[in-house]
Amino acid sequence: MKLTLAENIRTFRKERRLTQEQFAEAMGVTVGSVYKWETGQATPELSMLVEIADFFDASMDVLLGYKVKDNRIAAIEERLREFCRVRDPEALAEAEKALKKYPNSFEVVHGCAQVYAFFGVGSKDHAETRRALELYEKAKLLILQSHDPRISEQTISGEMASAWLLLGECEKSIELLKKNNAGGVYSNKIGVTLALYLKKHEEAEPFLAEALLRHTIGLLDSVVGYALVLSARGEYEGAKRMLSGLVTYLGPLKEGEKADFADKVMTNIYAVMAHIHTLEGKPAEAAACLRDVLAAVRKFDATPDYGIQTLRYPANRSDVIFNDSLGATAADSVEMLLKLLGNQELTRIWKELADDER
């Protein structure tokens, strides 16, 4: 803790345009005492500090140069984030202070574990990583205090697995991930650890295949949803770029001309793109998109296939069957999507195209 008493006495005196002699006379002390105060060679007694603060109309903390730190948990977390953002090792000392002040707070213990895990990357003696593991174990015991739905024993186990990997304990890391892989949430980490660190490629593939499917579906939902958010704000170019990027990603995954569930999904993407064109006032572009949608709908519904055997990656996934909540057929899905979008111009164009096909 750094105090700036000497500097502050000098600054306040000069602001009042007082000489050291005048200030000494006002305080009833010698000029030598003032000189020593202002050069840090001596410190006024407590009673004199009170008189000096009163003379300068300043509070004691201002006179001393002590900034009262906000030690509420939210403020501590914010300071720790800022230290980590610039990778300031002061974060570790701040974390230990917080742990002494709030030793049984889940938020503090878990947050400090993350700080130690962050600084454990690149550490030569791994002391920070071991401290992180210690704190994660304690956080698990305090988990019932957590009010953050994003944090659970499962997520903490995933963080611990990353720490074990930093320590070179690959098998221990994988074992922990496998025990907490409900819903396949850690299949990607298991797969890449097996393939990259342990060179167990055959064992890695099923986990990577599952992860690829899971994250592709997540990406699909996220991009389409975000495109709708952007288009609602009038950010049409950004929305279209997101959808085009998704199509670019999905395109190379498909192999051959046979229609499957991936084609059913693509109809929804292009329908949303058509929706954005109508919002831009471009009905011709919207109609072109919907013609492609209609052709894909006809192709899929003629010989429906809810598998993904036509995808290049992941390989050998004949056991995977998909469905979506919009509708059983591709036509049903598009109709429901149009209804949810509530875009009358889009619906009109779709009906005209469908009628022309009949």
Secondary structure, 3 states (H helix, E strand, C coil): CCCCHHHHHHHHHHHCCCCHHHHHHHHCCCHHHHHHHHHCCCCCCHHHHHHHHHHCCCCHHHHHCCCCCCCCHHHHHHHHHHHHHCCCCHHHHHHHHHHHHCCCCHHHHHHHHHHHHHHHCCCCCCHHHHHHHHHHHHHHHCHHHCCCCCCCHHHHHHHHHHHHHHCCCHHHHHHHHHHCCHHHCCHHHHHHHHHHHCCCHHHHHHHHHHHHHHHHHHHHHHHHHHHHHHHHCCCHHHHHHHHHHHHHHHHHHECCCCCCHHHHHHHHHHHHHHHHHHHCCCHHHHHHHHHHHHHHHHHHHHCCCCCCCCECCCCCCCCCCCCCCCCCCHHHHHHHHHHHHCCHHHHHHHHHHHHHHC
